[in-house]
Amino acid sequence: MASETTRRNPPWTRDEIILALELYKQLKGAWPREGDSRVRALSEMLNRFWHAQGHEGSTLRNENGVKMKLMNLRAHDPLYAAKAGLKAGNRIEREVWDSFAGDFERLTGTAHAIRCAIDAGFNLGVKTADRELLEPGEVEASEGGLLTRMHHLRERSHKIIQTKKNDVLRRKGRLACEACGFDFGEKYGVRGEGFIECHHMKPLADLTETTITKLGDLALLCANCHRMIHAQRPWLTLEELVVLLKDV
């Protein structure tokens, strides 16, 4: 009996739809010409993405499938949806459209970062790893699962976290949340000393440009503030969180 991965193609992920939307915008919503190299290149990249996770099959992200996904995006495009009476499309397509369709620079930057992550083999085991890395109450970033995973791995590097804490202790003498000011040591005594989380502030689309995390890329946050940043799409910036706290 064929395995589940060979019988059924996996649903399109947020990462893949971002890549498809970039091509859709390049084509201005038109049906691709026969043999369009951009369609072939996207098909080949997405197949590498899934082959690395054990998925196979002749219809897995083939060129026809890519073209159909491009046409599905018309359901969210005001230039086509009303005229053609298209169905609403799926939820992830709508979310990606709302996040990126109006900002082509952000779209292309994010798509570039996703391609770099796939080319670097960062997709290996991504679905399982994402479930392990996301805390309860956290959601995948608008930029998709690959960059979300990369973000969390940067945040949870024990070496850089300890270096960040040591630097702040040396300069300020205490570890306090940079958003709300909460100090675990002050509140809980010895039990709370040294306890605080690190948040990686670098935009997700920039994560693939360098493998080095600088201390200035990290902010120290209490668990509550850190969860609030990751609680909804789009994730909050530290500055937006600070403003939100002031308004409460």
Salt bridges, closest charged atoms under 4 A:
GLU4 OE1 - ARG7 NH2 2.59
GLU4 OE2 - ARG8 NH1 3.51
GLU16 OE2 - ARG61 NE 2.66
GLU22 OE1 - ARG115 NH1 2.59
GLU34 OE1 - LYS67 NZ 3.85
ASP36 OD2 - ARG38 NH2 2.94
GLU56 OE1 - HIS51 NE2 3.57
GLU63 OE2 - ARG40 NE 3.75
GLU93 OE2 - LYS69 NZ 2.63
GLU93 OE1 - HIS76 NE2 2.99
GLU95 OE1 - ARG14 NH2 2.67
GLU95 OE2 - ARG91 NH1 3.11
GLU95 OE1 - ARG233 NH2 3.21
ASP98 OD1 - ARG94 NH1 3.09
ASP119 OD1 - ARG48 NH2 2.90
GLU135 OE2 - ARG156 NH2 3.92
GLU138 OE1 - HIS152 NE2 3.60
GLU138 OE2 - HIS230 ND1 3.01
GLU140 OE2 - ARG14 NE 3.06
GLU143 OE2 - ARG106 NH2 3.23
GLU155 OE2 - HIS151 NE2 2.76
GLU155 OE1 - HIS152 ND1 3.41
GLU155 OE2 - HIS199 ND1 2.85
GLU155 OE2 - HIS226 NE2 3.07
GLU155 OE2 - HIS230 NE2 3.84
ASP167 OD1 - ARG170 NH2 2.79
ASP167 OD2 - ARG171 NE 2.97
ASP183 OD2 - ARG174 NE 3.12
GLU186 OE2 - ARG174 NH2 3.91
GLU197 OE1 - HIS226 ND1 2.70
GLU197 OE1 - ARG227 NH1 2.97
GLU209 OE2 - HIS112 NE2 3.36
